[in-house]
Amino acid sequence: MIRIMRFPNSVKRDPDIESWMIAHADSLGEIAKSWFDVIRDCGSDVREILHDGHPTACVADAAFAYVNAFKAHVNVGFFRGADLPDPAGLLEGTGKFMRHVKLRPDVDIDSAALRRLIETAYADMKECLAADSSTQEGD
């Protein structure tokens, strides 16, 4: 069984996320915003919601990625990160499902590899939803 975290209240553009971005208008917030924009651009079916105080992106209602700004770094996280291929070794975390990439203003990141992770997480969730849909149809 595929584990999918669903947010039926996700919307195309959540005004709460815009408020979050305004409240985080420092250098870390700019990093978070730039990567959340990449996440938003994955496809026309991307929806969003402010979940647990951070911007979260969904394929339809199924969460696949988030950003969050802390005191010294930004996380770009993936709800099914433990299952994502990560040839560049960017992912951190030891949870059963989730993983994140930690971004610091003074440390260079392999931007192309992070973009691939985001695109892979998006595609992975689309596949999970298709599999979940076909499983439900076969029940």
C-alpha positions in Angstrom: 0.0 0.0 0.0 1.2 3.4 -1.0 1.2 6.1 1.8 -0.2 9.4 0.6 -0.8 12.4 2.8 -3.9 14.2 1.4 -5.0 17.7 1.9 -8.5 18.1 0.3 -8.5 21.8 1.1 -5.4 22.5 -1.1 -6.0 25.3 -3.7 -4.2 26.6 -6.8 -2.8 29.6 -4.9 -3.2 29.8 -1.1 -3.3 33.3 0.2 -1.9 32.0 3.5 1.3 31.0 1.6 1.6 34.5 0.2 1.3 35.9 3.8 4.0 33.4 4.9 6.3 34.6 2.1 5.8 38.2 3.1 6.5 37.3 6.8 9.7 35.6 5.6 11.1 38.4 3.4 14.7 37.9 4.6 17.5 36.1 2.8 16.3 32.7 4.0 12.7 33.5 2.9 14.0 34.4 -0.5 15.6 31.0 -0.8 12.4 29.3 0.3 10.3 31.4 -2.1 12.6 30.7 -5.1 12.4 26.9 -4.5 8.7 26.9 -3.8 8.3 28.7 -7.1 10.1 25.8 -8.8 7.8 23.3 -7.0 4.7 25.3 -8.1 5.8 25.2 -11.7 5.9 21.4 -11.8 2.5 21.1 -13.4 -0.9 22.6 -13.8 -2.3 20.1 -11.2 -0.1 21.5 -8.4 -2.1 22.8 -5.5 -0.9 24.2 -2.2 -1.7 24.6 1.4 0.0 26.1 4.5 0.4 22.9 6.6 2.1 22.9 10.0 3.2 26.4 9.4 5.0 25.9 6.1 4.2 26.0 2.4 3.2 22.6 1.1 2.7 21.6 -2.5 0.3 18.8 -3.7 -0.5 17.0 -6.8 -4.2 17.6 -6.7 -4.7 16.9 -2.9 -1.6 14.6 -2.4 1.4 16.3 -0.7 4.7 15.9 -2.4 7.0 18.8 -1.3 7.3 21.6 1.1 9.7 24.5 2.1 10.4 25.9 5.5 12.7 28.6 6.8 14.5 28.2 10.1 17.0 30.5 11.8 20.1 29.5 9.8 18.8 27.3 6.9 15.9 26.4 4.6 14.5 22.9 4.1 13.1 21.7 0.8 11.3 18.6 1.9 9.7 15.6 0.2 6.8 13.6 1.7 8.0 10.4 0.0 11.7 11.4 0.0 12.8 8.0 1.4 11.7 6.5 -1.9 13.3 9.0 -4.2 16.6 8.3 -6.1 19.2 10.8 -5.0 22.4 10.3 -7.0 23.8 13.6 -5.8 23.3 12.7 -2.1 21.4 15.8 -1.2 18.7 14.3 0.9 18.9 14.2 4.7 16.8 12.6 7.3 16.1 9.2 8.8 12.4 9.1 8.9 10.4 6.2 7.5 9.0 8.4 4.6 10.1 12.0 4.6 13.5 13.5 3.6 14.7 17.1 3.1 17.5 19.1 1.5 19.0 21.6 3.8 20.0 24.9 2.2 22.2 27.6 3.8 22.9 31.0 2.3 26.7 30.6 2.5 26.8 27.0 1.1 26.5 26.3 -2.6 24.0 23.7 -3.7 23.8 21.6 -6.8 20.7 23.4 -8.1 20.3 21.1 -11.1 20.2 18.0 -8.8 17.7 19.7 -6.5 15.5 20.6 -9.5 15.7 16.9 -10.5 14.6 15.8 -7.0 11.6 18.2 -7.1 10.6 17.0 -10.6 11.1 13.3 -9.5 9.0 13.9 -6.3 6.2 15.4 -8.5 6.3 12.5 -11.0 6.5 10.0 -8.2 3.3 11.4 -6.6 1.5 11.3 -10.0 2.5 7.7 -10.3 1.3 6.9 -6.8 -2.0 8.6 -7.4 -2.4 6.6 -10.7 -1.6 3.4 -8.8 -3.9 4.3 -6.0 -6.7 5.1 -8.5 -6.3 1.8 -10.3 -6.2 -0.1 -7.0 -9.5 1.5 -5.9 -11.1 0.7 -9.3 -10.1 -3.0 -8.9 -11.6 -3.3 -5.4 
